[in-house]
Amino acid sequence: MSVSKPRQTFLNPVLPFSGTILGGLLPGEMLLIQGSVPSDADRFQVDLTCGSSVTPRSDVAFHLNPRFRRSACLVCNTLLDQVWGREQILYEKPFVPGNDFELVVLVLADRFKVAVNGGHVLDFLHRVALHRVDTVCISGTVRVQAVGVLQSASEVPAPLTNQEPADRKHDTAILSSSGDLMIPFRGELLSGLKSGRCVTIRGETLQNAQSFAVNLRVSPGGNIALHLNPRLKKGVFIRNSFLSECWGSEERQLIGCFPFSAGQYFEMIVRAEQRGFRVAVNGQHQLDFPHRVQNLSQVSQLEVLGDVRLLSLSISDQ
């Protein structure tokens, strides 16, 4: 199944920009913004508002304001009845002047979850009823190539611009036989894996998560070519294979720090290469796992288990 287009897209909007979100925002949807920060940027802002009135100003359900001068930070807030609420300030720098960015705002029933370039940045609890939000506004020193609203968790954030690099292949969504992303999940990888093929898992660990598992399975049969098992309580990332009804030797060492936290958004990319699998989480290379199943075309099922909620699964050739 090919990834369908976002239900609404704004390409190369002129700033300051105000666009009506048809039908508003619903839990499980995502707002995706692709752009770049000029090298001389002072600040910019993205607002999710309740209407587009200028005078009096519409209520702002979520105000996201990266600032680059003095102490660089991210400021989040809400505007109600012309009065700003308590600021939520994060002294981190996910947006870098002179660099491109991809901003994802995941809409949940009780909060917005924000990720930049594949890495979770912050949560912002709703202070305004979600059903009131119907407009996205962008202003400040920023260049925006595209704004999109992704309708459901089965959508995959793919580039929204009309022009794509010539060497980029379209992602294909992975769904279970029942057409959903419910846990436990098992879906088919059509034609199996091969060198250069990537499986991308986007999800959110549960608030009380202890562990979850991602398995690349051999079909037919019960063999598992790659078993990925983050254990959040212990902070370890187990890798193994299950062949001829036996588990192999575990691997635990990571290149970076343990990348998962309970209740957080993540993006995991598993890339099949000639000698083994390479795994990145939130844009950071974490581990390599040498192939124990040499015929990658037989690795044709993806299984996800445990304390996790899936947002999207896709496979692509890169």
LOTORFI-225118 format. One record per residue: residue number from 1; residue in one letter; chain; x, y negated, z of N, C-alpha, C in turn. Coordinates in steps of 0.1 Angstrom, whole numbers, plus 5000, padded with zeros to 4 digits. Layout:
BEGIN
 zati vexmi finu n_xx n_yy n_zz ca_xx ca_yy ca_zz c_xx c_yy c_zz
  NUM     a    A    X    Y    Z     X     Y     Z    X    Y    Z
...
//
This chain:
BEGIN
 zati vexmi finu n_xx n_yy n_zz ca_xx ca_yy ca_zz c_xx c_yy c_zz
    1     m    A 5008 5012 5000  5000  5000  5000 5009 4988 5000
    2     s    A 5008 4979 4990  5016  4967  4990 5010 4957 4999
    3     v    A 5019 4949 5004  5015  4938  5014 5006 4928 5006
    4     s    A 4995 4925 5011  4986  4915  5005 4991 4901 5009
    5     k    A 4987 4891 5002  4992  4877  5005 4985 4872 5018
    6     p    A 4991 4863 5024  4985  4857  5036 4971 4851 5032
    7     r    A 4962 4850 5041  4948  4846  5038 4948 4831 5034
    8     q    A 4958 4824 5038  4959  4810  5035 4973 4805 5034
    9     t    A 4977 4798 5024  4991  4793  5022 4991 4779 5018
   10     f    A 5000 4771 5024  5003  4757  5019 5018 4757 5015
   11     l    A 5020 4754 5002  5034  4754  4996 5039 4740 4995
   12     n    A 5051 4738 5000  5058  4725  4999 5050 4714 5003
   13     p    A 5044 4714 5015  5035  4703  5020 5043 4690 5022
   14     v    A 5036 4679 5018  5042  4666  5021 5040 4662 5035
   15     l    A 5051 4658 5042  5050  4654  5056 5048 4639 5058
   16     p    A 5041 4635 5068  5034  4644  5078 5022 4651 5072
   17     f    A 5021 4664 5076  5011  4673  5070 5001 4677 5080
   18     s    A 4988 4678 5075  4977  4683  5083 4969 4692 5075
   19     g    A 4967 4704 5079  4960  4714  5071 4950 4721 5079
   20     t    A 4938 4722 5074  4927  4730  5080 4929 4745 5079
   21     i    A 4928 4752 5090  4929  4766  5091 4915 4772 5089
   22     l    A 4912 4777 5077  4898  4781  5075 4895 4793 5084
   23     g    A 4884 4791 5091  4879  4801  5100 4887 4801 5114
   24     g    A 4896 4791 5116  4903  4791  5128 4913 4802 5130
   25     l    A 4918 4804 5142  4928  4814  5145 4922 4824 5154
   26     l    A 4925 4837 5152  4920  4848  5159 4931 4856 5166
   27     p    A 4929 4862 5177  4940  4871  5183 4945 4881 5173
   28     g    A 4958 4883 5172  4964  4892  5163 4969 4885 5150
   29     e    A 4964 4873 5148  4969  4866  5136 4982 4859 5139
   30     m    A 4989 4855 5128  5002  4848  5129 5002 4836 5120
   31     l    A 5009 4826 5125  5012  4814  5117 5026 4815 5114
   32     l    A 5030 4814 5101  5043  4815  5096 5047 4802 5089
   33     i    A 5059 4797 5094  5064  4784  5087 5078 4787 5083
   34     q    A 5081 4784 5071  5095  4786  5065 5100 4772 5061
   35     g    A 5111 4769 5066  5117  4755  5062 5131 4754 5066
   36     s    A 5136 4742 5067  5150  4739  5071 5150 4726 5079
   37     v    A 5161 4725 5087  5163  4713  5095 5174 4705 5089
   38     p    A 5172 4693 5085  5182  4685  5080 5194 4683 5090
   39     s    A 5206 4681 5085  5217  4680  5094 5217 4668 5103
   40     d    A 5209 4658 5099  5208  4646  5107 5195 4645 5115
   41     a    A 5189 4656 5117  5176  4657  5124 5176 4652 5138
   42     d    A 5166 4644 5142  5165  4640  5156 5155 4649 5163
   43     r    A 5143 4651 5157  5133  4660  5162 5122 4662 5152
   44     f    A 5114 4673 5154  5102  4674  5146 5092 4681 5155
   45     q    A 5079 4683 5150  5069  4689  5158 5059 4697 5150
   46     v    A 5055 4707 5155  5044  4715  5150 5033 4716 5160
   47     d    A 5021 4711 5156  5009  4710  5165 4998 4719 5160
   48     l    A 4992 4727 5168  4979  4734  5165 4968 4726 5173
   49     t    A 4959 4720 5165  4950  4710  5170 4935 4714 5168
   50     c    A 4927 4707 5175  4912  4709  5174 4906 4698 5166
   51     g    A 4908 4699 5153  4904  4688  5144 4916 4680 5139
   52     s    A 4913 4670 5131  4924  4662  5125 4922 4647 5127
   53     s    A 4914 4643 5137  4912  4629  5140 4924 4622 5145
   54     v    A 4927 4610 5140  4938  4602  5144 4935 4593 5155
   55     t    A 4923 4586 5154  4919  4577  5164 4904 4579 5167
   56     p    A 4900 4585 5179  4910  4590  5189 4917 4602 5184
   57     r    A 4928 4605 5190  4936  4617  5186 4929 4630 5190
   58     s    A 4929 4639 5181  4923  4652  5184 4931 4659 5195
   59     d    A 4924 4668 5203  4931  4676  5213 4942 4685 5206
   60     v    A 4953 4686 5213  4964  4695  5207 4965 4707 5217
   61     a    A 4961 4718 5211  4961  4731  5219 4976 4735 5222
   62     f    A 4984 4733 5212  4998  4738  5213 5007 4728 5205
   63     h    A 5016 4722 5213  5026  4712  5207 5040 4718 5209
   64     l    A 5046 4720 5197  5060  4726  5197 5069 4716 5192
   65     n    A 5079 4711 5200  5087  4699  5196 5102 4702 5199
   66     p    A 5109 4707 5188  5123  4708  5189 5130 4695 5189
   67     r    A 5139 4692 5198  5147  4680  5199 5161 4683 5199
   68     f    A 5169 4675 5191  5183  4678  5188 5193 4668 5194
   69     r    A 5189 4656 5198  5198  4646  5203 5200 4648 5218
   70     r    A 5211 4643 5224  5214  4645  5238 5213 4659 5242
   71     s    A 5205 4663 5252  5204  4677  5256 5193 4684 5247
   72     a    A 5198 4691 5237  5189  4698  5228 5180 4707 5235
   73     c    A 5167 4707 5231  5157  4715  5239 5145 4717 5230
   74     l    A 5136 4726 5235  5123  4728  5229 5113 4723 5240
   75     v    A 5104 4714 5236  5093  4709  5245 5080 4714 5240
   76     c    A 5072 4720 5249  5059  4725  5245 5049 4718 5255
   77     n    A 5037 4715 5250  5027  4708  5258 5013 4710 5252
   78     t    A 5004 4703 5258  4990  4703  5254 4985 4688 5256
   79     l    A 4977 4683 5246  4971  4670  5247 4956 4672 5249
   80     l    A 4950 4667 5260  4936  4668  5262 4930 4655 5266
   81     d    A 4920 4650 5258  4914  4637  5261 4924 4626 5262
   82     q    A 4933 4627 5252  4944  4616  5250 4955 4617 5261
   83     v    A 4955 4627 5269  4964  4628  5280 4973 4640 5279
   84     w    A 4986 4638 5279  4995  4650  5278 4995 4657 5291
   85     g    A 4997 4671 5290  4997  4679  5302 5012 4680 5307
   86     r    A 5014 4691 5315  5027  4693  5320 5036 4699 5309
   87     e    A 5048 4694 5307  5057  4699  5297 5063 4712 5301
   88     q    A 5064 4721 5291  5072  4733  5293 5084 4732 5284
   89     i    A 5096 4731 5291  5109  4728  5284 5118 4740 5284
   90     l    A 5123 4743 5273  5133  4754  5271 5146 4748 5266
   91     y    A 5157 4750 5273  5170  4744  5269 5177 4755 5261
   92     e    A 5172 4758 5249  5178  4767  5240 5178 4761 5226
   93     k    A 5185 4766 5217  5187  4760  5203 5184 4770 5192
   94     p    A 5171 4775 5191  5168  4784  5180 5168 4777 5167
   95     f    A 5165 4764 5166  5166  4757  5154 5179 4749 5153
   96     v    A 5186 4751 5142  5200  4745  5141 5200 4735 5129
   97     p    A 5203 4722 5132  5204  4713  5121 5213 4717 5110
   98     g    A 5209 4716 5097  5216  4721  5086 5213 4735 5082
   99     n    A 5204 4742 5089  5201  4756  5086 5186 4758 5083
  100     d    A 5184 4769 5076  5170  4773  5074 5164 4780 5086
  101     f    A 5151 4781 5087  5144  4788  5098 5132 4794 5093
  102     e    A 5127 4804 5100  5114  4811  5099 5108 4811 5113
  103     l    A 5097 4803 5114  5090  4802  5127 5077 4811 5126
  104     v    A 5075 4819 5136  5063  4827  5137 5056 4824 5150
  105     v    A 5044 4821 5149  5036  4819  5161 5025 4830 5161
  106     l    A 5027 4839 5170  5017  4850  5172 5006 4846 5181
  107     v    A 4994 4848 5177  4982  4844  5184 4977 4856 5192
  108     l    A 4977 4855 5206  4971  4865  5214 4960 4859 5222
  109     a    A 4952 4868 5229  4940  4864  5235 4943 4853 5246
  110     d    A 4955 4854 5252  4957  4846  5264 4969 4836 5262
  111     r    A 4976 4837 5250  4988  4829  5248 4992 4829 5234
  112     f    A 5002 4820 5231  5009  4820  5219 5023 4825 5222
  113     k    A 5028 4834 5213  5042  4839  5214 5049 4834 5202
  114     v    A 5061 4828 5205  5069  4821  5194 5082 4828 5192
  115     a    A 5084 4831 5179  5097  4837  5175 5103 4828 5164
  116     v    A 5116 4827 5164  5124  4820  5154 5134 4829 5148
  117     n    A 5134 4831 5135  5144  4839  5128 5145 4853 5134
  118     g    A 5133 4858 5138  5132  4872  5142 5134 4874 5157
  119     g    A 5138 4863 5164  5141  4865  5179 5130 4858 5187
  120     h    A 5125 4865 5197  5115  4859  5206 5121 4847 5213
  121     v    A 5113 4836 5214  5118  4823  5220 5110 4820 5233
  122     l    A 5097 4820 5232  5089  4816  5243 5075 4821 5242
  123     d    A 5068 4820 5254  5053  4822  5255 5047 4809 5260
  124     f    A 5035 4807 5255  5028  4795  5259 5013 4799 5262
  125     l    A 5009 4799 5275  4996  4803  5279 4986 4793 5274
  126     h    A 4974 4798 5269  4964  4789  5264 4959 4780 5275
  127     r    A 4958 4767 5271  4952  4757  5280 4939 4752 5274
  128     v    A 4937 4755 5261  4925  4751  5253 4919 4764 5247
  129     a    A 4906 4765 5247  4899  4777  5242 4903 4779 5227
  130     l    A 4908 4791 5224  4913  4794  5211 4904 4791 5200
  131     h    A 4891 4793 5202  4881  4791  5191 4880 4776 5186
  132     r    A 4886 4767 5194  4886  4753  5190 4897 4749 5180
  133     v    A 4907 4758 5179  4919  4755  5171 4916 4757 5157
  134     d    A 4917 4746 5148  4914  4748  5134 4923 4740 5125
  135     t    A 4934 4735 5130  4942  4726  5122 4957 4728 5126
  136     v    A 4966 4728 5116  4980  4728  5118 4986 4715 5113
  137     c    A 4994 4709 5121  5000  4696  5118 5015 4697 5119
  138     i    A 5023 4691 5110  5038  4692  5111 5043 4678 5107
  139     s    A 5052 4673 5115  5058  4659  5113 5072 4659 5118
  140     g    A 5079 4648 5115  5092  4646  5120 5103 4649 5109
  141     t    A 5115 4651 5114  5126  4653  5104 5128 4668 5102
  142     v    A 5121 4673 5092  5121  4687  5088 5117 4688 5074
  143     r    A 5122 4699 5067  5117  4702  5054 5109 4715 5055
  144     v    A 5098 4716 5049  5089  4727  5050 5087 4733 5036
  145     q    A 5090 4745 5034  5088  4752  5021 5074 4758 5020
  146     a    A 5069 4764 5031  5057  4771  5031 5051 4772 5045
  147     v    A 5038 4772 5046  5030  4775  5058 5020 4785 5054
  148     g    A 5019 4796 5062  5009  4806  5059 5003 4812 5072
  149     v    A 4990 4816 5070  4983  4823  5081 4981 4837 5077
  150     l    A 4987 4846 5085  4986  4860  5082 4974 4866 5090
  151     q    A 4966 4873 5083  4952  4876  5088 4952 4886 5099
  152     s    A 4960 4896 5098  4959  4907  5108 4973 4913 5111
  153     a    A 4973 4922 5120  4986  4928  5124 4992 4937 5113
  154     s    A 4984 4941 5103  4990  4949  5093 4997 4941 5082
  155     e    A 4995 4927 5083  5002  4919  5074 5017 4918 5078
  156     v    A 5026 4917 5068  5040  4916  5071 5045 4902 5066
  157     p    A 5052 4894 5076  5057  4881  5072 5067 4882 5060
  158     a    A 5063 4880 5048  5072  4880  5037 5073 4866 5032
  159     p    A 5083 4863 5024  5084  4849  5019 5072 4844 5012
  160     l    A 5068 4832 5015  5055  4826  5010 5057 4818 4998
  161     t    A 5070 4814 4995  5072  4806  4983 5070 4813 4970
  162     n    A 5067 4806 4959  5065  4813  4946 5078 4819 4941
  163     q    A 5089 4813 4944  5102  4819  4939 5108 4827 4950
  164     e    A 5112 4839 4946  5120  4848  4955 5133 4851 4949
  165     p    A 5143 4854 4957  5156  4858  4952 5154 4870 4942
  166     a    A 5162 4870 4932  5161  4881  4922 5164 4895 4928
  167     d    A 5172 4895 4938  5176  4908  4944 5167 4913 4955
  168     r    A 5157 4905 4958  5148  4909  4969 5137 4917 4964
  169     k    A 5134 4929 4971  5123  4937  4967 5111 4934 4976
  170     h    A 5099 4937 4972  5087  4935  4979 5086 4945 4990
  171     d    A 5083 4941 5002  5080  4950  5013 5067 4958 5010
  172     t    A 5066 4970 5015  5054  4978  5015 5050 4981 5029
  173     a    A 5037 4978 5032  5033  4981  5045 5032 4996 5048
  174     i    A 5034 5000 5060  5033  5014  5064 5021 5015 5073
  175     l    A 5011 5023 5070  4999  5025  5078 4997 5040 5080
  176     s    A 4990 5043 5091  4987  5057  5094 4976 5062 5084
  177     s    A 4973 5075 5085  4963  5080  5076 4949 5074 5078
  178     s    A 4947 5069 5091  4934  5062  5094 4934 5047 5090
  179     g    A 4946 5043 5085  4947  5029  5081 4949 5019 5092
  180     d    A 4954 5023 5103  4956  5013  5114 4970 5015 5120
  181     l    A 4973 5007 5131  4986  5007  5137 4985 5011 5152
  182     m    A 4975 5019 5155  4973  5023  5168 4984 5033 5173
  183     i    A 4988 5032 5186  4997  5041  5192 4990 5053 5198
  184     p    A 4995 5065 5197  5007  5069  5189 5004 5068 5174
  185     f    A 5015 5064 5168  5014  5061  5153 5023 5071 5146
  186     r    A 5017 5075 5134  5025  5083  5125 5021 5079 5110
  187     g    A 5031 5075 5102  5028  5071  5089 5038 5077 5079
  188     e    A 5034 5078 5067  5043  5084  5056 5052 5073 5050
  189     l    A 5064 5077 5048  5074  5069  5040 5074 5075 5026
  190     l    A 5067 5069 5017  5066  5075  5004 5079 5076 4997
  191     s    A 5082 5088 4992  5095  5092  4985 5106 5092 4995
  192     g    A 5104 5091 5008  5114  5093  5018 5124 5081 5018
  193     l    A 5135 5083 5025  5146  5073  5026 5157 5075 5016
  194     k    A 5165 5065 5014  5177  5066  5006 5186 5055 5010
  195     s    A 5198 5055 5006  5208  5045  5010 5203 5031 5005
  196     g    A 5203 5021 5014  5198  5008  5011 5184 5005 5014
  197     r    A 5177 5015 5019  5162  5014  5022 5161 5010 5037
  198     c    A 5153 5000 5040  5151  4995  5053 5137 4997 5058
  199     v    A 5136 5001 5071  5123  5002  5078 5123 4991 5088
  200     t    A 5112 4982 5088  5111  4971  5097 5099 4973 5106
  201     i    A 5102 4972 5119  5091  4974  5129 5090 4961 5137
  202     r    A 5078 4955 5136  5076  4943  5144 5065 4947 5154
  203     g    A 5068 4943 5167  5058  4947  5177 5060 4939 5190
  204     e    A 5053 4943 5200  5054  4936  5213 5053 4947 5224
  205     t    A 5063 4947 5233  5063  4957  5244 5052 4953 5254
  206     l    A 5046 4963 5260  5036  4960  5270 5041 4953 5282
  207     q    A 5033 4946 5290  5037  4939  5301 5044 4947 5312
  208     n    A 5040 4960 5313  5046  4969  5323 5054 4980 5316
  209     a    A 5059 4977 5304  5066  4987  5296 5077 4994 5303
  210     q    A 5078 5007 5302  5090  5014  5307 5098 5019 5296
  211     s    A 5092 5024 5285  5100  5029  5274 5091 5031 5262
  212     f    A 5097 5031 5250  5089  5035  5238 5099 5042 5229
  213     a    A 5094 5048 5218  5103  5056  5209 5099 5054 5195
  214     v    A 5109 5053 5186  5107  5052  5172 5114 5065 5166
  215     n    A 5107 5073 5159  5113  5085  5153 5112 5085 5138
  216     l    A 5122 5088 5131  5123  5090  5117 5123 5105 5115
  217     r    A 5112 5111 5110  5110  5125  5110 5112 5131 5097
  218     v    A 5116 5144 5097  5117  5152  5084 5104 5159 5082
  219     s    A 5099 5158 5070  5087  5165  5066 5089 5174 5054
  220     p    A 5084 5186 5054  5077  5193  5065 5086 5198 5076
  221     g    A 5080 5202 5087  5088  5207  5098 5088 5197 5110
  222     g    A 5095 5200 5121  5095  5192  5133 5108 5185 5135
  223     n    A 5117 5185 5126  5130  5178  5128 5129 5163 5129
  224     i    A 5137 5157 5137  5138  5142  5138 5152 5138 5134
  225     a    A 5153 5131 5123  5167  5126  5119 5172 5115 5128
  226     l    A 5163 5107 5133  5168  5096  5141 5157 5093 5152
  227     h    A 5161 5094 5164  5152  5091  5176 5158 5079 5183
  228     l    A 5150 5068 5183  5154  5056  5190 5145 5054 5202
  229     n    A 5151 5053 5214  5143  5053  5226 5148 5042 5236
  230     p    A 5143 5030 5234  5147  5020  5244 5139 5023 5258
  231     r    A 5147 5023 5268  5142  5025  5282 5143 5012 5290
  232     l    A 5132 5004 5291  5133  4991  5296 5137 4990 5310
  233     k    A 5131 4999 5318  5134  4999  5333 5149 5001 5336
  234     k    A 5155 5009 5328  5169  5012  5330 5179 5004 5321
  235     g    A 5173 4997 5311  5181  4989  5303 5191 4997 5294
  236     v    A 5186 5009 5289  5194  5018  5281 5187 5020 5268
  237     f    A 5194 5022 5257  5189  5024  5244 5194 5038 5239
  238     i    A 5186 5048 5240  5190  5062  5237 5188 5064 5222
  239     r    A 5198 5071 5216  5197  5076  5202 5200 5091 5202
  240     n    A 5193 5098 5193  5195  5112  5193 5189 5118 5180
  241     s    A 5190 5131 5178  5183  5138  5167 5177 5151 5173
  242     f    A 5167 5156 5167  5161  5168  5171 5160 5178 5159
  243     l    A 5169 5188 5159  5171  5196  5148 5171 5211 5152
  244     s    A 5164 5219 5144  5162  5233  5147 5158 5236 5162
  245     e    A 5148 5227 5166  5142  5228  5179 5151 5225 5190
  246     c    A 5162 5218 5188  5171  5214  5198 5175 5199 5197
  247     w    A 5176 5193 5209  5181  5179  5209 5196 5179 5208
  248     g    A 5201 5170 5201  5216  5169  5199 5222 5161 5211
  249     s    A 5234 5156 5209  5241  5148  5219 5236 5133 5218
  250     e    A 5233 5128 5230  5228  5114  5231 5239 5104 5228
  251     e    A 5235 5093 5223  5244  5081  5222 5237 5069 5229
  252     r    A 5245 5061 5236  5239  5050  5244 5246 5037 5242
  253     q    A 5258 5037 5237  5266  5025  5237 5260 5015 5227
  254     l    A 5260 5002 5231  5255  4992  5222 5266 4982 5219
  255     i    A 5264 4975 5207  5274  4965  5203 5271 4952 5211
  256     g    A 5258 4949 5214  5255  4937  5221 5248 4941 5234
  257     c    A 5241 4931 5240  5233  4934  5252 5220 4941 5249
  258     f    A 5214 4948 5259  5201  4954  5257 5191 4944 5252
  259     p    A 5185 4947 5241  5177  4936  5234 5162 4935 5237
  260     f    A 5157 4944 5246  5142  4945  5248 5139 4940 5262
  261     s    A 5127 4934 5263  5122  4930  5276 5107 4932 5276
  262     a    A 5101 4935 5288  5087  4938  5289 5079 4926 5285
  263     g    A 5068 4928 5277  5059  4918  5273 5064 4908 5262
  264     q    A 5075 4913 5255  5081  4904  5245 5080 4909 5231
  265     y    A 5079 4899 5221  5079  4902  5207 5093 4907 5203
  266     f    A 5094 4917 5193  5107  4921  5188 5105 4924 5173
  267     e    A 5116 4924 5166  5117  4929  5153 5129 4938 5152
  268     m    A 5127 4951 5149  5137  4961  5147 5138 4965 5133
  269     i    A 5150 4964 5127  5153  4968  5113 5162 4980 5113
  270     v    A 5158 4991 5107  5166  5003  5106 5170 5005 5091
  271     r    A 5182 5004 5088  5187  5005  5074 5195 5018 5072
  272     a    A 5190 5025 5062  5197  5037  5059 5209 5034 5050
  273     e    A 5221 5038 5053  5233  5036  5045 5239 5050 5042
  274     q    A 5250 5050 5034  5255  5062  5029 5260 5071 5041
  275     r    A 5266 5065 5051  5272  5073  5062 5263 5075 5074
  276     g    A 5253 5065 5075  5245  5066  5087 5234 5055 5087
  277     f    A 5227 5054 5099  5217  5043  5101 5224 5032 5108
  278     r    A 5220 5019 5104  5224  5007  5111 5211 5001 5116
  279     v    A 5211 4997 5129  5199  4992  5136 5202 4978 5141
  280     a    A 5193 4969 5137  5194  4955  5143 5181 4952 5150
  281     v    A 5182 4944 5161  5170  4940  5168 5171 4925 5169
  282     n    A 5160 4918 5165  5159  4903  5166 5171 4897 5159
  283     g    A 5175 4902 5147  5185  4896  5139 5199 4900 5143
  284     q    A 5201 4908 5154  5214  4911  5159 5217 4926 5157
  285     h    A 5229 4929 5151  5233  4943  5149 5236 4949 5162
  286     q    A 5229 4961 5165  5230  4967  5178 5238 4980 5178
  287     l    A 5236 4988 5167  5242  5001  5168 5243 5008 5154
  288     d    A 5252 5018 5153  5253  5026  5141 5250 5041 5146
  289     f    A 5244 5049 5137  5241  5063  5141 5245 5071 5129
  290     p    A 5255 5079 5129  5259  5088  5118 5248 5097 5114
  291     h    A 5246 5100 5101  5236  5109  5097 5238 5123 5102
  292     r    A 5228 5129 5107  5228  5143  5111 5219 5151 5101
  293     v    A 5211 5144 5094  5204  5150  5083 5209 5143 5070
  294     q    A 5215 5151 5061  5222  5145  5050 5213 5142 5038
  295     n    A 5202 5149 5037  5192  5147  5026 5182 5137 5031
  296     l    A 5185 5124 5028  5176  5114  5033 5162 5114 5027
  297     s    A 5161 5119 5015  5147  5120  5009 5138 5128 5016
  298     q    A 5143 5137 5025  5134  5145  5034 5129 5138 5046
  299     v    A 5135 5126 5049  5131  5118  5060 5119 5110 5055
  300     s    A 5107 5115 5058  5095  5109  5051 5084 5105 5060
  301     q    A 5086 5105 5073  5076  5101  5083 5082 5091 5093
  302     l    A 5074 5081 5097  5077  5072  5108 5067 5074 5119
  303     e    A 5073 5076 5131  5065  5078  5143 5069 5068 5154
  304     v    A 5058 5062 5160  5061  5053  5171 5052 5057 5183
  305     l    A 5058 5058 5195  5052  5062  5207 5055 5053 5219
  306     g    A 5047 5054 5229  5051  5047  5241 5044 5034 5244
  307     d    A 5051 5025 5252  5046  5013  5258 5048 5001 5248
  308     v    A 5041 5001 5237  5044  4991  5227 5031 4989 5219
  309     r    A 5029 4977 5214  5018  4973  5205 5024 4969 5192
  310     l    A 5020 4976 5181  5026  4974  5168 5019 4962 5162
  311     l    A 5026 4953 5155  5021  4942  5148 5022 4944 5133
  312     s    A 5033 4950 5128  5035  4954  5114 5046 4964 5112
  313     l    A 5045 4972 5102  5055  4982  5098 5057 4980 5083
  314     s    A 5069 4980 5079  5071  4979  5064 5084 4986 5060
  315     i    A 5085 4990 5047  5097  4996  5042 5100 4988 5029
  316     s    A 5113 4986 5027  5118  4978  5015 5132 4983 5011
  317     d    A 5135 4981 4998  5148  4984  4993 5156 4971 4992
  318     q    A 5168 4970 4997  5176  4958  4997 5190 4961 4992
//
